[in-house]
Amino acid sequence: MTTNTSIISTGFQQRAGVRRTYNVIRNAALPILIVLTFIIASFSVPHFFDFNTIRAILLSASITGIIAVGMTAITLSGNMFSLGVTATTVFSAVIYIWVGQASGSMYVAAAAAIASAVALGIAQGYIVGLGLNTVIVTLAVGSIVYGITAILTKGQVVQAEENVHLEGFATFALFGVPLPIVVFLVFTVLAWFLTEHTMIGRNVHLLGSNRETARNSGISPMGTTIWAFIAFSLGIGIAAVLQASQMHQVQADNLPTLTMDVVAAVLVGGTAVTGGDGSPIKSAIGALFIATIQMVMVLLDIPEGTRYFVLGVVVLVLVVILHLLRKAGTR
């Protein structure tokens, strides 16, 4: 009897050790890939480690990364992801420029842009909280918002007048680091803290892990879902302000690949589509990985179509590998 118990105990310990190994590999996979990408790029791209190149990668990752970090809350809550990213970002950017022109203040404009994004997020969170499919809801709302933007702007470029200075958020630097990069880092840290060390963060995790258990534990699926959409919308509003501040203009059909870049960053970061497992920091790393791959291909003068193909293949392969590692780590 003692021998059998010992064998069973040893078997459990071995399986636990294997699971830990798979989880370690899964957590380390993306950082290792980024390091390998930088090493390969250093040999294939002249002056890849120049300050301007690294700065460009971080700036490129910041807009996508801020939104991906916010969207992590939606995915963690078991509500998959939003397909209305581009439309809401462009709409908020238009609000930023219009309110900036009317008020003459980039701070008032920023508050209005973020508030508009959050209002749209709350509305979508409420509808999804009623039990409707997230993808369908966000896709429909995205189409509506895009239509509204196109109608209001008449399809024209919305540009701030020369005497209205709205570029301050893009030109400001803290100790030489551009503000968008600083905001990206700070937003990621705050999102991580709220997700991992607060009650609402634990509720989001539990809701994504097991909705019925969460409901039986007194967690409100409606309230938690709305909070997840608020976090996501804050990211969109902030990113829209930074984007409009950088470009100083916006048009309804701008940022065509933003939605897919954000979704790819979340998935490449390893957040489970089914919910309950993931981290804003991993999504931020996913955005950095995608920005790095894109920059390397641009510097190598690879045609646009080929860049989309390569990036799609890389993202698909990595997501499949992470999924298999996650399944192996739970057996």
Contacts in CASP RR format, 6 or more apart in sequence:
PFRMAT RR
TARGET T0000
AUTHOR 0000-0000-0000
METHOD contacts of the structure
MODEL  1
MTTNTSIISTGFQQRAGVRRTYNVIRNAALPILIVLTFIIASFSVPHFFD
FNTIRAILLSASITGIIAVGMTAITLSGNMFSLGVTATTVFSAVIYIWVG
QASGSMYVAAAAAIASAVALGIAQGYIVGLGLNTVIVTLAVGSIVYGITA
ILTKGQVVQAEENVHLEGFATFALFGVPLPIVVFLVFTVLAWFLTEHTMI
GRNVHLLGSNRETARNSGISPMGTTIWAFIAFSLGIGIAAVLQASQMHQV
QADNLPTLTMDVVAAVLVGGTAVTGGDGSPIKSAIGALFIATIQMVMVLL
DIPEGTRYFVLGVVVLVLVVILHLLRKAGTR
15 331 0 8 1.000
18 328 0 8 1.000
18 329 0 8 1.000
19 328 0 8 1.000
19 329 0 8 1.000
19 330 0 8 1.000
19 331 0 8 1.000
22 325 0 8 1.000
22 328 0 8 1.000
22 329 0 8 1.000
23 325 0 8 1.000
23 329 0 8 1.000
25 325 0 8 1.000
26 270 0 8 1.000
26 322 0 8 1.000
26 325 0 8 1.000
26 326 0 8 1.000
26 329 0 8 1.000
29 318 0 8 1.000
29 321 0 8 1.000
29 322 0 8 1.000
29 325 0 8 1.000
30 268 0 8 1.000
30 269 0 8 1.000
30 270 0 8 1.000
30 282 0 8 1.000
30 285 0 8 1.000
30 286 0 8 1.000
30 289 0 8 1.000
30 318 0 8 1.000
31 285 0 8 1.000
33 289 0 8 1.000
33 318 0 8 1.000
34 285 0 8 1.000
34 288 0 8 1.000
34 289 0 8 1.000
34 292 0 8 1.000
37 289 0 8 1.000
37 292 0 8 1.000
37 293 0 8 1.000
37 296 0 8 1.000
38 48 0 8 1.000
38 49 0 8 1.000
38 292 0 8 1.000
40 296 0 8 1.000
41 48 0 8 1.000
41 292 0 8 1.000
41 296 0 8 1.000
41 299 0 8 1.000
42 48 0 8 1.000
42 49 0 8 1.000
44 296 0 8 1.000
44 300 0 8 1.000
45 53 0 8 1.000
45 296 0 8 1.000
45 299 0 8 1.000
45 300 0 8 1.000
47 53 0 8 1.000
48 296 0 8 1.000
48 299 0 8 1.000
53 295 0 8 1.000
53 299 0 8 1.000
55 178 0 8 1.000
55 181 0 8 1.000
56 295 0 8 1.000
57 288 0 8 1.000
57 291 0 8 1.000
57 292 0 8 1.000
57 295 0 8 1.000
58 178 0 8 1.000
58 181 0 8 1.000
58 184 0 8 1.000
58 288 0 8 1.000
58 291 0 8 1.000
59 178 0 8 1.000
59 180 0 8 1.000
59 181 0 8 1.000
60 291 0 8 1.000
60 294 0 8 1.000
60 295 0 8 1.000
61 184 0 8 1.000
61 284 0 8 1.000
61 287 0 8 1.000
61 288 0 8 1.000
61 290 0 8 1.000
61 291 0 8 1.000
61 292 0 8 1.000
62 180 0 8 1.000
62 181 0 8 1.000
62 183 0 8 1.000
62 184 0 8 1.000
62 242 0 8 1.000
63 180 0 8 1.000
63 239 0 8 1.000
63 242 0 8 1.000
63 243 0 8 1.000
63 258 0 8 1.000
64 239 0 8 1.000
64 258 0 8 1.000
64 261 0 8 1.000
64 262 0 8 1.000
64 265 0 8 1.000
64 287 0 8 1.000
64 290 0 8 1.000
64 291 0 8 1.000
65 184 0 8 1.000
65 188 0 8 1.000
65 239 0 8 1.000
65 262 0 8 1.000
65 265 0 8 1.000
65 283 0 8 1.000
65 284 0 8 1.000
65 286 0 8 1.000
65 287 0 8 1.000
65 288 0 8 1.000
66 183 0 8 1.000
66 184 0 8 1.000
66 187 0 8 1.000
66 235 0 8 1.000
66 238 0 8 1.000
66 239 0 8 1.000
66 242 0 8 1.000
67 85 0 8 1.000
67 89 0 8 1.000
67 232 0 8 1.000
67 235 0 8 1.000
67 236 0 8 1.000
67 239 0 8 1.000
67 258 0 8 1.000
67 262 0 8 1.000
68 262 0 8 1.000
68 265 0 8 1.000
68 266 0 8 1.000
68 283 0 8 1.000
68 284 0 8 1.000
68 286 0 8 1.000
68 287 0 8 1.000
69 184 0 8 1.000
69 187 0 8 1.000
69 188 0 8 1.000
69 191 0 8 1.000
69 235 0 8 1.000
69 280 0 8 1.000
69 283 0 8 1.000
69 284 0 8 1.000
69 287 0 8 1.000
70 187 0 8 1.000
70 191 0 8 1.000
70 231 0 8 1.000
70 232 0 8 1.000
70 234 0 8 1.000
70 235 0 8 1.000
70 280 0 8 1.000
70 283 0 8 1.000
71 81 0 8 1.000
71 82 0 8 1.000
71 85 0 8 1.000
71 232 0 8 1.000
71 262 0 8 1.000
71 263 0 8 1.000
71 266 0 8 1.000
71 283 0 8 1.000
72 191 0 8 1.000
72 195 0 8 1.000
72 266 0 8 1.000
72 271 0 8 1.000
72 278 0 8 1.000
72 279 0 8 1.000
72 280 0 8 1.000
72 282 0 8 1.000
72 283 0 8 1.000
73 191 0 8 1.000
73 195 0 8 1.000
73 201 0 8 1.000
73 204 0 8 1.000
73 227 0 8 1.000
73 228 0 8 1.000
73 229 0 8 1.000
73 231 0 8 1.000
73 232 0 8 1.000
73 280 0 8 1.000
74 80 0 8 1.000
74 81 0 8 1.000
74 82 0 8 1.000
74 134 0 8 1.000
74 228 0 8 1.000
74 229 0 8 1.000
74 231 0 8 1.000
74 232 0 8 1.000
75 81 0 8 1.000
75 266 0 8 1.000
75 271 0 8 1.000
75 272 0 8 1.000
75 273 0 8 1.000
75 275 0 8 1.000
75 278 0 8 1.000
76 195 0 8 1.000
76 204 0 8 1.000
76 205 0 8 1.000
76 208 0 8 1.000
76 228 0 8 1.000
76 271 0 8 1.000
76 275 0 8 1.000
76 276 0 8 1.000
76 277 0 8 1.000
76 278 0 8 1.000
77 204 0 8 1.000
77 207 0 8 1.000
77 208 0 8 1.000
77 224 0 8 1.000
77 225 0 8 1.000
77 228 0 8 1.000
77 275 0 8 1.000
77 276 0 8 1.000
78 207 0 8 1.000
78 208 0 8 1.000
78 211 0 8 1.000
78 274 0 8 1.000
78 275 0 8 1.000
78 276 0 8 1.000
79 128 0 8 1.000
79 134 0 8 1.000
79 225 0 8 1.000
79 228 0 8 1.000
80 134 0 8 1.000
80 135 0 8 1.000
80 273 0 8 1.000
81 134 0 8 1.000
81 135 0 8 1.000
81 138 0 8 1.000
81 262 0 8 1.000
81 263 0 8 1.000
81 266 0 8 1.000
81 273 0 8 1.000
82 124 0 8 1.000
82 134 0 8 1.000
82 138 0 8 1.000
82 232 0 8 1.000
82 259 0 8 1.000
83 135 0 8 1.000
83 138 0 8 1.000
83 139 0 8 1.000
83 142 0 8 1.000
83 259 0 8 1.000
83 263 0 8 1.000
84 138 0 8 1.000
84 139 0 8 1.000
84 141 0 8 1.000
84 142 0 8 1.000
84 145 0 8 1.000
84 259 0 8 1.000
85 236 0 8 1.000
85 258 0 8 1.000
85 259 0 8 1.000
85 262 0 8 1.000
85 263 0 8 1.000
86 142 0 8 1.000
86 146 0 8 1.000
86 255 0 8 1.000
86 256 0 8 1.000
86 258 0 8 1.000
86 259 0 8 1.000
87 141 0 8 1.000
87 142 0 8 1.000
87 143 0 8 1.000
87 145 0 8 1.000
87 146 0 8 1.000
87 147 0 8 1.000
87 149 0 8 1.000
88 117 0 8 1.000
88 120 0 8 1.000
88 121 0 8 1.000
88 141 0 8 1.000
88 142 0 8 1.000
88 145 0 8 1.000
88 233 0 8 1.000
88 236 0 8 1.000
88 237 0 8 1.000
88 240 0 8 1.000
89 117 0 8 1.000
89 236 0 8 1.000
89 237 0 8 1.000
89 239 0 8 1.000
89 240 0 8 1.000
89 243 0 8 1.000
89 255 0 8 1.000
89 258 0 8 1.000
90 146 0 8 1.000
90 149 0 8 1.000
90 240 0 8 1.000
90 250 0 8 1.000
90 251 0 8 1.000
90 252 0 8 1.000
90 254 0 8 1.000
90 255 0 8 1.000
91 116 0 8 1.000
91 117 0 8 1.000
91 120 0 8 1.000
91 145 0 8 1.000
91 146 0 8 1.000
91 148 0 8 1.000
91 149 0 8 1.000
91 240 0 8 1.000
92 113 0 8 1.000
92 114 0 8 1.000
92 116 0 8 1.000
92 117 0 8 1.000
92 236 0 8 1.000
92 237 0 8 1.000
92 240 0 8 1.000
92 241 0 8 1.000
93 113 0 8 1.000
93 240 0 8 1.000
93 241 0 8 1.000
93 243 0 8 1.000
93 244 0 8 1.000
93 250 0 8 1.000
93 254 0 8 1.000
94 149 0 8 1.000
94 152 0 8 1.000
94 153 0 8 1.000
94 158 0 8 1.000
94 244 0 8 1.000
94 250 0 8 1.000
95 109 0 8 1.000
95 112 0 8 1.000
95 113 0 8 1.000
95 116 0 8 1.000
95 240 0 8 1.000
96 109 0 8 1.000
96 110 0 8 1.000
96 112 0 8 1.000
96 113 0 8 1.000
96 166 0 8 1.000
96 240 0 8 1.000
96 241 0 8 1.000
96 244 0 8 1.000
96 245 0 8 1.000
97 109 0 8 1.000
97 158 0 8 1.000
97 159 0 8 1.000
97 160 0 8 1.000
97 166 0 8 1.000
97 244 0 8 1.000
97 249 0 8 1.000
97 250 0 8 1.000
98 158 0 8 1.000
99 108 0 8 1.000
99 109 0 8 1.000
99 112 0 8 1.000
99 113 0 8 1.000
100 106 0 8 1.000
100 108 0 8 1.000
100 109 0 8 1.000
100 160 0 8 1.000
100 164 0 8 1.000
100 166 0 8 1.000
101 160 0 8 1.000
101 161 0 8 1.000
101 164 0 8 1.000
103 109 0 8 1.000
104 164 0 8 1.000
106 165 0 8 1.000
106 166 0 8 1.000
106 168 0 8 1.000
106 169 0 8 1.000
106 245 0 8 1.000
109 166 0 8 1.000
109 241 0 8 1.000
110 169 0 8 1.000
110 241 0 8 1.000
113 237 0 8 1.000
113 240 0 8 1.000
113 241 0 8 1.000
113 244 0 8 1.000
114 234 0 8 1.000
114 237 0 8 1.000
114 238 0 8 1.000
114 240 0 8 1.000
114 241 0 8 1.000
116 237 0 8 1.000
117 233 0 8 1.000
117 234 0 8 1.000
117 235 0 8 1.000
117 236 0 8 1.000
117 237 0 8 1.000
117 240 0 8 1.000
118 230 0 8 1.000
118 233 0 8 1.000
118 234 0 8 1.000
118 237 0 8 1.000
120 141 0 8 1.000
120 145 0 8 1.000
120 233 0 8 1.000
121 229 0 8 1.000
121 230 0 8 1.000
121 232 0 8 1.000
121 233 0 8 1.000
122 226 0 8 1.000
122 229 0 8 1.000
122 230 0 8 1.000
122 233 0 8 1.000
123 141 0 8 1.000
124 137 0 8 1.000
124 138 0 8 1.000
124 141 0 8 1.000
124 229 0 8 1.000
125 137 0 8 1.000
125 225 0 8 1.000
125 226 0 8 1.000
125 228 0 8 1.000
125 229 0 8 1.000
126 222 0 8 1.000
126 226 0 8 1.000
127 137 0 8 1.000
128 134 0 8 1.000
128 137 0 8 1.000
128 138 0 8 1.000
128 225 0 8 1.000
128 229 0 8 1.000
129 221 0 8 1.000
129 222 0 8 1.000
129 223 0 8 1.000
129 225 0 8 1.000
129 226 0 8 1.000
130 222 0 8 1.000
146 252 0 8 1.000
147 252 0 8 1.000
149 252 0 8 1.000
150 252 0 8 1.000
150 253 0 8 1.000
153 251 0 8 1.000
153 252 0 8 1.000
155 251 0 8 1.000
155 252 0 8 1.000
155 253 0 8 1.000
156 251 0 8 1.000
157 249 0 8 1.000
157 250 0 8 1.000
157 251 0 8 1.000
158 249 0 8 1.000
158 250 0 8 1.000
158 251 0 8 1.000
159 248 0 8 1.000
159 249 0 8 1.000
160 166 0 8 1.000
160 248 0 8 1.000
160 249 0 8 1.000
166 244 0 8 1.000
166 245 0 8 1.000
166 248 0 8 1.000
167 245 0 8 1.000
167 246 0 8 1.000
167 248 0 8 1.000
168 179 0 8 1.000
168 245 0 8 1.000
169 179 0 8 1.000
169 180 0 8 1.000
169 241 0 8 1.000
169 242 0 8 1.000
169 245 0 8 1.000
170 178 0 8 1.000
170 179 0 8 1.000
170 180 0 8 1.000
170 242 0 8 1.000
170 245 0 8 1.000
170 246 0 8 1.000
171 245 0 8 1.000
172 178 0 8 1.000
172 179 0 8 1.000
173 179 0 8 1.000
174 182 0 8 1.000
179 242 0 8 1.000
180 242 0 8 1.000
180 246 0 8 1.000
183 238 0 8 1.000
183 242 0 8 1.000
184 284 0 8 1.000
187 235 0 8 1.000
187 238 0 8 1.000
188 280 0 8 1.000
188 281 0 8 1.000
188 284 0 8 1.000
191 231 0 8 1.000
191 280 0 8 1.000
192 279 0 8 1.000
192 280 0 8 1.000
192 281 0 8 1.000
194 200 0 8 1.000
194 201 0 8 1.000
194 231 0 8 1.000
195 201 0 8 1.000
195 204 0 8 1.000
195 205 0 8 1.000
195 279 0 8 1.000
195 280 0 8 1.000
196 279 0 8 1.000
200 224 0 8 1.000
200 227 0 8 1.000
203 214 0 8 1.000
203 219 0 8 1.000
203 224 0 8 1.000
203 227 0 8 1.000
204 224 0 8 1.000
204 227 0 8 1.000
204 228 0 8 1.000
204 276 0 8 1.000
205 276 0 8 1.000
206 213 0 8 1.000
206 214 0 8 1.000
206 217 0 8 1.000
206 219 0 8 1.000
206 276 0 8 1.000
207 214 0 8 1.000
207 219 0 8 1.000
207 221 0 8 1.000
207 224 0 8 1.000
207 225 0 8 1.000
207 276 0 8 1.000
208 214 0 8 1.000
208 274 0 8 1.000
208 275 0 8 1.000
208 276 0 8 1.000
209 275 0 8 1.000
209 276 0 8 1.000
209 277 0 8 1.000
211 221 0 8 1.000
214 221 0 8 1.000
214 224 0 8 1.000
215 221 0 8 1.000
243 250 0 8 1.000
243 255 0 8 1.000
244 250 0 8 1.000
261 287 0 8 1.000
261 290 0 8 1.000
262 287 0 8 1.000
264 286 0 8 1.000
264 290 0 8 1.000
264 311 0 8 1.000
264 312 0 8 1.000
264 315 0 8 1.000
265 283 0 8 1.000
265 284 0 8 1.000
265 286 0 8 1.000
265 287 0 8 1.000
265 289 0 8 1.000
265 290 0 8 1.000
266 283 0 8 1.000
266 286 0 8 1.000
267 273 0 8 1.000
267 315 0 8 1.000
267 319 0 8 1.000
268 286 0 8 1.000
268 289 0 8 1.000
268 290 0 8 1.000
268 315 0 8 1.000
268 318 0 8 1.000
268 319 0 8 1.000
268 322 0 8 1.000
269 278 0 8 1.000
269 282 0 8 1.000
269 283 0 8 1.000
269 285 0 8 1.000
269 286 0 8 1.000
269 289 0 8 1.000
269 322 0 8 1.000
270 277 0 8 1.000
270 278 0 8 1.000
270 282 0 8 1.000
270 319 0 8 1.000
270 322 0 8 1.000
270 326 0 8 1.000
271 277 0 8 1.000
271 278 0 8 1.000
271 279 0 8 1.000
271 282 0 8 1.000
271 283 0 8 1.000
272 278 0 8 1.000
272 326 0 8 1.000
277 326 0 8 1.000
290 311 0 8 1.000
290 315 0 8 1.000
293 310 0 8 1.000
293 311 0 8 1.000
293 314 0 8 1.000
294 307 0 8 1.000
294 311 0 8 1.000
297 306 0 8 1.000
297 307 0 8 1.000
297 310 0 8 1.000
297 311 0 8 1.000
298 307 0 8 1.000
302 310 0 8 1.000
END
